[in-house]
Amino acid sequence: MCGSIYGYYYLPQIVPAVIMFAVSFLPGMLNHVYIFYYFTTEKIGLANILTFLRGFAVLVLSALCFSCIQLPGLIWLSFAVAEGVTLLVNMAVVCTRCERNEHLKGMLMLDDRYEEEERYLAFTVENTAAAAAEASEKITLFCKEKEMSSKISMTIGLAVEEMLLIIFEHCLSDREGQFADVRIMRMDKEIILHMRSAGRLFDPITYYREKKAEALQRGEVLEDDSLGIEMIVKQAQDVTFSRTFGTNNLTILLYED
């Protein structure tokens, strides 16, 4: 009985507070997506700034301002203000960067320079052995057209086919008609290979390294089809794997001599 009395007493204050707090969900969702995207694309500084603004700086300042106004529950509006201001700051930063760099496009600041110069190849591969072999041929042909060395062309072609096959086996084995994405970009002296797949959490490079370590412990030589993976691991300047939104992302950076 006592609880219901208190509920009726505070209800006129609770309802507006809940509504004002709910208003913050839409800009908050957008901020969360952008911050996560910036972290995964190595824009760590911008991601940290936005996190600080929405979680502390703007939130505290707006709460202090609203607390000085004698209106019940108005302080809850500070969450919406914090999210809205953070989103506006993000848009201002993106617009400024896009103006300074004509190759950056949209809110995601995607660089389309290499697509325009045809130094970029992207395609989807169905989880079959034949499609993996065809993907290897596409990659090898692209490397030759972009005047990469025969060693780099062979290494990338072999590695792509081998990694696709083990991804299909261990990540998409129970999913017929599923696909993996392959992208390769030729910069000046840099070559970036990116592979993406859904399904179970799986990193083909880590899998290869673990199998090789286990074979060495047994005093054996790894005998499966992994020549291309071994070659690309030795030549790679950087290998990065991440799991984002349920998707496996593998990026390999190579430098051509």
N, C-alpha and C positions, 0 to 999 in steps of 0.2 A: 504493500500500500504506500509506504513511504517512498519507495523507489519510483513508483508511478507519479507521485506528486512532484518529485524533483524533475522527472522527465517532462511533465507538462510545463513546469516553471522555466526550464532551460530550452525548451523546444523552439521558441521564437528566435533564440540566439544561435542554436545549433544549425538550423536549416540554412540561413544565409551563409554561415561559415563553411558548411559543406559545399554549397554551390560555388562560392568563391575559390575554395580549394580545388574543386573539380575543374574549374576554368584553366588551371595550370597544366592539366594533363596533356592537352594537345600540343602546345609549344614544348612542354617537357619531353614528350615522345620524340619530337623532331630533334631537339637538342641531344637527347640520348643517342639517337641514330647517327647524327653528325659526329659526335664525340667518339663513338666507337669506331666509325669509319676513319677518322683522323688518326686514331691510335694504330689501326691496322695498316694505314698507308704511310706510317712513319712521320706524320705531322704532329709530333708529340707536344711541341710548344703550344700550338693552337688548341689542342685538346685539353691541355692542363689549364690554360687561361679560361676557356669556356667552363670547365668544371669548377674552377675557383669562383667565377662570377655567379653561376647559378646556385652553387652550394653554400656560398659564404658571403662574398662581398655585397652583391646586389640584394641578396636575401636579408642580410642583417641591416643594411641601410634602409631598405623599404620598410622593414618591421619597426625600426626606430621611428621613422616618420609617421607611420600609421598609428603607432602607440600614442602619439601626441594628440591624435584626433579622437575626440570623445564620442566614438560610434561603436556600439557593441559588435565584436567579431570582425571588424574591418582589418585587423592585423593579418587575418588569413589571406587577404588579397596579396600579401607580400610574396607568396609563392608564385602566383600568376605573373606578378611584376618581374620577379627574378628570372623566370623562364622567358618572358617576352623580351626583356632587355638583353638577355644572353643571345637569343635568336637574332635580334637586330644587330648586335655586335658581330656575330658570326657573318651575317649577310654583308655588313660593311667591310669586314676583312676580306671576304671572298671577292667582292666587287673591286676593291683596291688592288688585290693581287692579279685579278683578271685584266685590269686596265694596264698594269705594269708589264704583264706578260701576255701577249696576244694569242699565244698558243693554248692558254688555259681556258677551258670552257665550262660554264654552268656552275652550280653550287658545289659540285664534287671536284671542281678544278682539274678536270681531266685534260691531259696534254695530247692533242691530236696531231702534233707536228709530224710524228713518224708515220701516222696513217696517211697523211697528205703526201708525204714523200715516198710512200709505198715501201717503207722499211719495217713493215709490221704485217704479221700474218696470224690470223686466229681462225680456228675451226673446231667443230664438235666431232667427237669420235664415239661411235656406238661400241658397246662392250662385247666385241667379237675379235678373234685373232686376225681375221682378214682386214677389219677396219684399222687395227693397230699397225699392221704392215703397210696399209695405204697411207696412214698418218706419217709413218717413218719416211716414205717416199716423198710426201709433200714437203716435210721439213728439210730433207736432204736437197731437194730441188730448189727450195727457197734459199738455203745457205749458198748453193752454187751461184744462183742468180745475183745474190748480193756480194759475190766475190769473196766469200770466206774461204779460208784454206781448206784443202781436202781433208786434213786431219780433224779440224773442227766440224766440218760437214758430216763426216763419217761418225764421229763421236756423238754428236747430237742426234743424228738419225737413229743409231743403234740404241742409245739411251732412252729415247722417247718410246720406241717400240717395246723395250723390255719393261720400262716403268708402267706403261699402259697395261701390259699383260698381267703384271702382278697386282696392279690396282683392280683390274677386272676380277682377278681370282680372289683377292682378300677383302676388297671393299664393296664390289658390286656383284659378287658371285651369285647371290640369290635374287637378283633383280634383272630380269630379262628386259631388253629394250631400254636400258639406262645408258647414260652418256657421260663422257669426261670432256673437258674443254682444254685445248692446247693453244698457247699463244707464244709467239717468239718475236722479239724486237731487236733490230740491228741499229745500234747507235754508232758513235764514231769508232771507238775501239772496244766498246762493250756489247755483249750479247746477253739478252735477258730471256730466259725460258721460264714460262709459267704454266703450271698444270693445275687444274681444279676439278674436283669430283665431289659428289654427295656421298651418301651411304655411311658406312662405319668409319670411325676415326682410324686413319691409316696414313703413314708416311713411308713411301717406298725407299727413300734413302736410308732412313733409320732401320727399316726392315733388312735392307741389304747389309748394312754395317753390323747388325746383330748376328745375322747368319754367318758373316765372314768371321766375326770374333768367336762364335761357337765352333766353327770349323778349325780355326787356329788352335783353340784349346784342346781339341781332339787330335791335333797334329795332322789335320787333313787340309786339302785344298778345296775351296768352294768350286763345285763342278757344274752348277746350273748355269743357265744362260744369263750371265750378268757382266759380260765383257764391256758393253756400252756404259752401264752404270758405273763400273769400276773406273773407266776412263774419264767419265765426266766428273766424278767425285775428285779425282786427282787434279783435274784441270780447273775446277771451279774455284773462283775467288770467294764466293759466299753461297751458302745454301740455307734457305729459310723456309720453315714449315709453320703454318698456323691453321687453327680451326676457327672459322668465322661463320656464324649463322648456320651451323650444321654442315659447312662445306670445308673440305680439305684443300688447302692452298699451298702449293710447293713452288718456290721461286729459286732459280739457279742463275747465278751471275758468272759469266766468263769474260775474260779479256783475251783478245786476239793479238798475238805477237806481231 
